[in-house]
Amino acid sequence: MKKGFTLIELMVVMVILSILTVIVTGTLASSSRRGRDTRRKNDVRAVEGALEAYFNDKGKYPTGVNGVMTGCGTGDAQPCSWGSQFKDSKGTLYMVFIPTDPSIYKYYYVSAAGTNYQLYAKLENTLDAGNGVSQTGYAGINCGNSGTVLCTYGVASTNISP
């Protein structure tokens, strides 16, 4: 009498293992997206705090050009690149490191005259509606490094909406 598994038993085990692998992989990918989105929201809130400190000192917000703040360096008119310091011409440090997106997107800053600001990010979790920004994206604000990826999360100064 031979002992062992039949072909049917082996196939059932393989199918069960395949299903479990798909479930675990999907859960891990979803957790990674949510983690990056949480970091994006925290980054945006940290920049928001630095902008309010800047406003308290200067009486205005830094202006923005092509999604980048221009409140650093000489005359407080130099670009404050994402990933660099947020420091004015007097040496006041508002942020040691202006955060960059943890993935393939970018943050986008809008402030025409320095009287208000809007700061945007692209969230990966499609179920997260963001903060007043429609899930289909904020019209005209591109959070993509290449191509067009509309931003889906935004914060703003208290005198304007995101």
C-alpha distance (Angstrom), angle and dihedral (degrees) to the residues before:
residue distance angle dihedral
M1 . . .
K2 3.84 . .
K3 3.79 120.0 .
G4 3.81 123.7 -152.6
F5 3.76 144.9 87.5
T6 3.75 124.1 -58.1
L7 3.78 121.4 -125.7
I8 3.83 90.3 -108.9
E9 3.82 92.1 54.3
L10 3.81 91.6 50.3
M11 3.81 91.7 48.8
V12 3.82 91.8 50.3
V13 3.82 90.7 52.0
M14 3.81 91.1 48.2
V15 3.81 91.9 50.4
I16 3.82 91.5 49.8
L17 3.81 91.5 49.1
S18 3.81 90.8 48.4
I19 3.80 92.1 51.9
L20 3.81 91.7 48.6
T21 3.82 90.7 49.2
V22 3.81 91.8 52.6
I23 3.81 91.7 49.0
V24 3.81 94.0 48.7
T25 3.82 93.2 45.4
G26 3.80 91.8 50.4
T27 3.78 92.0 48.7
L28 3.80 92.8 49.7
A29 3.80 92.7 48.9
S30 3.80 91.1 49.1
S31 3.80 91.2 49.0
S32 3.80 90.8 51.2
R33 3.82 91.6 51.9
R34 3.79 92.0 48.7
G35 3.80 90.5 47.8
R36 3.81 92.4 52.4
D37 3.81 90.0 46.8
T38 3.81 90.7 51.9
R39 3.80 89.3 51.3
R40 3.82 90.5 49.1
K41 3.80 91.5 52.5
N42 3.82 91.3 47.6
D43 3.81 91.1 47.8
V44 3.79 92.0 50.8
R45 3.83 91.4 48.3
A46 3.83 90.6 49.7
V47 3.81 91.2 52.0
E48 3.79 88.2 46.6
G49 3.83 89.6 57.2
A50 3.81 91.8 49.3
L51 3.81 90.6 49.2
E52 3.80 91.1 52.7
A53 3.83 90.5 49.9
Y54 3.82 88.8 50.3
F55 3.81 90.0 50.0
N56 3.82 90.9 50.7
D57 3.82 90.1 54.0
K58 3.81 100.4 38.9
G59 3.81 104.9 26.0
K60 3.81 90.2 -125.3
Y61 3.78 140.5 61.0
P62 3.80 122.2 -111.6
T63 3.77 112.2 -92.1
G64 3.79 119.4 -119.5
V65 3.78 132.1 -130.7
N66 3.81 120.0 -172.0
G67 3.81 92.1 -19.5
V68 3.82 96.0 -48.5
M69 3.83 126.8 108.6
T70 3.82 116.3 -118.5
G71 3.81 102.2 -159.4
C72 3.80 102.2 104.0
G73 3.79 136.3 94.3
T74 3.79 128.3 -0.7
G75 3.78 111.9 23.4
D76 3.80 89.2 -8.5
A77 3.79 86.5 -85.9
Q78 3.82 103.1 107.0
P79 3.81 121.7 105.4
C80 3.80 115.9 -94.2
S81 3.77 99.3 -144.4
W82 3.79 119.9 -145.5
G83 3.78 105.1 -102.9
S84 3.82 95.3 30.4
Q85 3.81 136.1 87.8
F86 3.79 123.2 -71.3
K87 3.79 99.0 -137.9
D88 3.80 129.7 148.0
S89 3.83 129.2 -140.0
K90 3.82 91.9 -90.2
G91 3.79 91.5 56.2
T92 3.80 96.2 -105.8
L93 3.78 106.6 153.8
Y94 3.80 113.4 -143.9
M95 3.83 96.7 169.3
V96 3.78 129.1 8.6
F97 3.79 90.0 -151.5
I98 3.80 125.5 15.0
P99 3.81 99.7 -143.8
T100 3.76 125.0 -117.0
D101 3.78 125.8 -149.4
P102 3.83 112.7 -84.0
S103 3.79 92.4 -133.2
I104 3.80 138.2 24.5
Y105 3.81 98.0 -50.7
K106 3.79 133.0 81.5
Y107 3.79 138.0 -137.2
Y108 3.79 117.3 -113.6
Y109 3.82 126.1 -150.2
V110 3.82 124.1 -161.4
S111 3.81 125.8 -170.9
A112 3.78 119.7 139.0
A113 3.81 102.8 -178.7
G114 3.80 103.9 7.8
T115 3.81 93.3 -108.5
N116 3.82 92.1 107.7
Y117 3.78 140.1 -3.5
Q118 3.78 142.6 -149.3
L119 3.80 124.0 -157.3
Y120 3.80 122.2 -165.5
A121 3.81 140.5 -168.9
K122 3.79 136.7 175.6
L123 3.80 115.0 -117.1
E124 3.80 118.2 -153.3
N125 3.81 96.1 -155.0
T126 3.79 103.9 87.9
L127 3.81 91.1 -161.0
D128 3.82 92.3 61.5
A129 3.78 106.6 89.7
G130 3.79 92.9 -165.6
N131 3.76 123.1 -146.3
G132 3.77 108.7 -42.2
V133 3.81 94.5 -45.5
S134 3.78 114.0 119.7
Q135 3.80 114.8 -112.3
T136 3.79 90.4 -123.2
G137 3.80 87.3 64.0
Y138 3.73 140.1 -94.7
A139 3.77 108.6 -73.6
G140 3.77 111.9 -102.8
I141 3.81 99.1 -1.7
N142 3.80 111.0 116.4
C143 3.82 116.8 -161.2
G144 3.79 93.1 176.4
N145 3.79 124.6 106.6
S146 3.77 88.7 -149.8
G147 3.76 128.0 18.9
T148 3.78 122.0 -1.8
V149 3.79 118.9 -49.0
L150 3.78 111.1 164.2
C151 3.80 118.2 -138.5
T152 3.81 116.3 -113.4
Y153 3.82 103.5 -175.3
G154 3.77 128.7 55.3
V155 3.77 145.5 167.0
A156 3.77 128.0 -168.0
S157 3.77 143.9 -175.2
T158 3.78 113.9 -81.6
N159 3.81 93.4 -102.3
I160 3.82 95.4 61.1
S161 3.81 137.5 36.4
P162 3.83 124.8 -117.6
